[in-house]
């Protein structure tokens, strides 16, 4: 099967089992690792957590319990969209060390659909 190009194609391949959430996350980090030295767009990543969430998504799909058509799809968020327990600096030194005690509404909705938050961006 060819490489998926759209979210609909990725979702279909996830549903068919011809593509796994772990593979998507790994590909996301491979691309990040290749481009980040030039782009300098990401302040931190949640690599281990994203892989664990990908494995949980795969287990749900194997049981036929995907929570949405987008369950297992990786997504990157800007550093100004807060997530509970994660740094949120808005790329500002004044917020260095700030860790959000809550999730933004958009994060709650993405997680309800079981999107996998891969890296967190923060630079303009």
N, C-alpha and C positions, 0 to 999 in steps of 0.2 A: 504494500500500500504506500502511496506517495506521502510526502510530508504534508501535514495539514496546514492550511494557510489562514483559515478563519476560525473564530470561536465555535461556530456551528460544526465545522469539520472536526475540531478537537473534541468537542462534546460527543459527537457521533462515535469517534474512535475510542473515547473513554468508555462509552456505553457498550460498545462492541467488544471491549477487552483487547483491542489491537494496539492500544496505547495506555500506559499507566501514569498515574499522577506522579509517581516517583521519577519516572523518565522525564516528564515535563519539568519537574523541579530541578533535576540534575542538568537538563539542557539549559534552563534559565540561568543556573549558576555558571555553567560553562561559558555561556554568552557574556554574562556579567564579568567573569574572570578575564575574558579576552578583551573586552571593551573598557572596563573600568580604569585601567592605567592611563588611558587616553582621555576618557570623559570626566573622571572624577565626580560622578553624579551621586554616589551612594555613601552615606555616612556610616551605616552599619548594616549588617545582614543578619537574618535569623535562620541560618543554614540548617542547623540541627533540628530546630523546631519545625521548619518547613518540611524537612524529610520525614519527621515523625508524623506530621499531619497528612502527608501524602500517603504514608503506609496505612494510616487510619481510614483514609478515603478509599484506598484499594480494598481494604477489608470490608468496608460497607458495601462497595460495589459487588464484591464476590458473594456477599449474602443477599444481593438484590435489594439493598437498603440505601441506595444513593439518595441524598437529601434534596438534590435538585439536578437538573441537567448539567449544571456547572460544578458539581461536587468534584473537587480535585484540580480545578483549574488554578494555576498560579497567577498572582497579581502583585504588583508593586505599589506601595503607597508612599506618598510624600511624608516627610518628617514632621509636617504640621498637622497631620491627621493622627490623633492620639489613639493609642492602644494600651489597655491596662497592662502594667508591668513592663512596658517597653519605653526606651528613651524617646523623648519628643523635644527636640531642641529648636525646631524651625530654622536650623542651620545658623543659630545665633549663639555666640559664646556666653551671653548672659543667661541662657537656659541650660548651659552645660550641666549635666548630671540630673536634670529633671526626668523623672519617670512618672508617667501618667497613672493615676489611680483608677481610671475608668476608660471605657471604649467610646469613641465617637459613634454617633448614630450610623454613619456609613460603614464603620467597622462591624458593628453589631449585625447589620444587614448582610454584609459580605460573608461574615462567619456563619450566619443562619443558612446561607446558600452553600456553605462549605467551600468557599474560595480559599486557596492557600496563600497566605501573605508571605511572599518570598523575601525580597529585599525591601528595605525602607529607604526611600530617597530623601534628600534634604537640601541638596545644593540647587540653586536656581538654574 
